[in-house]
Amino acid sequence: MYCNNSLLIAKPLSVQAQAIRVQWPGFAVGVAGYKLKAVGYLQPTSRSITYTVQIVYPIGDKPEITLLNPKIEKNFKGEMPEHLYSEERLCLYRPIYGEFKPSDLISMTIIPWTSLWLYHYEVWHITGDWLGGGEHPF
């Protein structure tokens, strides 16, 4: 959790779910208890394939983003992308910098950042270099 009072400042999951449904109609969104789950399709560019992604967000905590289809693959150098957490969850930002806060809308942050990550993933497959900047997790 970000802090002890993160639930007090977190956007309600019903608000998060509705914002995703409105801004990203290709996503199926469900809320159970204190957790939101969204599964949908992203195509970073018109020449990109369509990816299926899953976002699991326990309210007040860090969203976990997973590429469901296609699965993450090594590049032509036989390397996996550095910008991954364990279990091949996408690293979109560093939580220690507060770039995503529980008061932020996932539809305005996490989903666009996921699309951008996928774009850089495609370029990385071609060049072997991650051109999206950032820091990779330890």
N, C-alpha and C positions, 0 to 999 in steps of 0.2 A: 504494500500500500504506500501511497505517497506520503500521507501523514494521518494522524489519528482522526482528524475531522474530515477526511476526504469524502466520506459519504454525505456530509452536510453540503459540500460545494459541488458534488457531482450532478450532472444533468440526469434527470430521471430516465430510466431505461425506456419508458413509453415515448418520451421526447426523442431520444436517440433513434428508436425504431421508426418513428414516423418521419423523421428527417431523412433517414436512409431510404424509406419507401418512396418519398417524394422526389429526392434528388437522384436516386439510383434505382429506377424501376426494375432493372434486371436482377435485383437482389431479393431473395426470400429472407424474411427477418422473423425471428421468434424470440420471445422473452419467457424465461422460466426462473422463478425465484429472483435471485439477484444477478442473473447472468443473461446477456444478450448474445444471440448467435445469428450471424448473417452469412449467407452463402450466395455468391453471385458471379457474374461474368464481367471481365474487364478485357478490353482490347486497347493497348496503349497507343497504337497508331493504326491508320487504315491498312497498313501492310503487315501488321502484327497478327499472330494467331489470337484466338480468344482463350483466355485463361479462366479457370474456375478457382475462386479464392474463398476461404472461410475466415471470418473474423469472430472470435470469441472474446467477449468483454464482460468480465466480472465487475460490476459497478464499483467505481472508485479505484480500480486497479489498472494494470497495463493491458491493453488489447493484445491478443495473440493472433497473428495473421499467418495462415498456412496456405500454400499453393497446393490445391487438390488435383488439378489436372491442367496441363501435364505436370508430372512430378519434376522437381528440380534436378537438373542434370549437370554433369561435369562439362567443362568447355573443351576445346580442341587440345589444350595443354594437359588435360586430365585433372583439372583443378575444380573444386567446388567454389562458389562465390563466398567471399569473406563476410559478406553482410547477412549472416544467418545466426540465429540463436540455436540452442539445442533443439532437437526434434525438427530441424529444418523450418523453424518459424522465421519469417522475414524480419530483418532488422531495418526498420524504417527511420528510427530516431534513437537518440540516447536518452533514456529516462532521467539520468542524472542532470540533464540540462533543462528539464521541464518543458520540452518542446510540445508535448501533449499533456494536457491537464484534464482531470475529470470533468471540468466545466466546459471543455471543448466538445463540439459535435464531431462524431466519427465521420459523418458524411462530408464534412468540410476539411478534414485533416487526414485521417487514416486511409480512407478509400482513395483520394487523389494521390497520396503518398505511395500507396500500393501500386497504382498504375504507373507512377514515375519509377518505382523500383523495378517493375517489370520491363519498362523501356530500357533502363540501364542494364538489366539482366540480358536482354537481347543484344545490345551493343557489346557487352562483355563477351558473349559467345562468339562474336565476329572478330573482335580486336584482342581479346585476352586481357584487356585492362578495364577496371571498373572506373568509369568516367563520371560517376554520380557524386563523387566526393564523400564526405562523411568519415566516420570512424567505424571500424568493425568491432563487434563485441569480443571480449576475451574468452 
